């Protein structure tokens, strides 16, 4: 029973640490966003990237564990496949 409580306490401590880390990250992001909005309110045209603000596409790319070269290869292969399908459709429709 004591071992189970120790394991549970360790699990709770790990969760609390993860939560504290996430809260710190959110506070940082909120401060960056507020600084960006203040710069906009002053009539400036700030660069969102300088304030840590990224669009959805950039966040998606951050989640994909591929290098730029690998992404280029995938894009080239998909473009070649698209051209092949279009040509195949043109030839078969005659």
C-alpha positions as CSV (number, residue, x, y, z in Angstrom):
1,X,0.0,0.0,0.0
2,X,2.8,2.4,0.9
3,X,4.5,1.6,-2.4
4,X,1.3,2.4,-4.3
5,X,1.0,5.8,-2.5
6,X,4.7,6.6,-3.3
7,X,4.1,5.8,-7.0
8,X,0.9,7.9,-7.0
9,X,2.7,10.8,-5.3
10,X,5.5,10.6,-7.8
11,X,3.0,10.6,-10.7
12,X,1.2,13.6,-9.2
13,X,4.5,15.5,-8.8
14,X,5.4,14.8,-12.4
15,X,2.0,16.1,-13.5
16,X,2.4,19.2,-11.4
17,X,5.8,19.9,-12.9
18,X,4.5,19.4,-16.4
19,X,1.6,21.7,-15.6
20,X,3.9,24.4,-14.2
21,X,6.0,24.2,-17.3
22,X,3.0,24.6,-19.5
23,X,1.7,27.5,-17.5
24,X,5.1,29.2,-17.8
25,X,5.1,28.7,-21.6
26,X,1.5,30.2,-21.8
27,X,2.6,33.2,-19.7
28,X,5.5,33.7,-22.1
29,X,3.3,33.4,-25.2
30,X,0.8,35.8,-23.7
31,X,3.4,38.4,-22.9
32,X,4.8,38.2,-26.5
33,X,1.3,38.6,-27.9
34,X,0.6,41.6,-25.6
35,X,3.8,43.2,-26.7
36,X,2.8,42.6,-30.3
37,X,-0.6,44.2,-29.8
38,X,0.9,47.2,-28.0
39,X,3.3,47.7,-30.9
40,X,0.3,47.6,-33.3
41,X,-1.6,50.0,-31.1
42,X,1.2,52.5,-31.3
43,X,0.8,52.5,-35.1
44,X,3.8,50.4,-35.8
45,X,3.8,47.5,-38.3
46,X,5.6,44.8,-36.3
47,X,6.8,41.6,-37.7
48,X,4.8,38.8,-36.0
49,X,7.7,36.4,-36.2
50,X,9.8,38.7,-34.0
51,X,7.2,38.3,-31.3
52,X,7.0,34.6,-31.5
53,X,3.6,34.6,-33.3
54,X,3.4,31.9,-36.0
55,X,0.6,31.0,-38.3
56,X,-1.1,27.6,-38.6
57,X,1.1,26.5,-41.5
58,X,4.3,27.1,-39.5
59,X,3.0,25.3,-36.5
60,X,2.1,22.3,-38.7
61,X,5.6,22.3,-40.2
62,X,7.1,22.3,-36.7
63,X,5.2,19.1,-35.9
64,X,6.4,17.3,-39.1
65,X,9.8,15.7,-38.3
66,X,11.3,16.1,-41.9
67,X,14.1,18.1,-43.2
68,X,13.6,20.7,-45.9
69,X,15.3,18.4,-48.4
70,X,13.0,15.6,-47.6
71,X,10.0,17.9,-48.0
72,X,11.3,19.0,-51.4
73,X,11.6,15.4,-52.5
74,X,8.1,14.7,-51.5
75,X,6.7,17.8,-53.2
76,X,8.6,16.9,-56.4
77,X,7.3,13.4,-56.4
78,X,3.8,14.5,-55.9
79,X,4.1,17.1,-58.7
80,X,5.5,14.4,-61.0
81,X,2.6,12.1,-60.0
82,X,0.1,14.9,-60.8
83,X,1.6,15.5,-64.2
84,X,1.5,11.8,-64.9
85,X,-2.1,11.5,-64.0
86,X,-3.0,14.5,-66.1
87,X,-1.1,13.1,-69.1
88,X,-2.7,9.7,-68.6
89,X,-6.1,11.3,-68.5
90,X,-5.4,13.3,-71.7
91,X,-4.1,10.2,-73.6
92,X,-7.0,7.9,-72.5
93,X,-9.7,10.5,-73.3
94,X,-8.7,10.5,-77.0
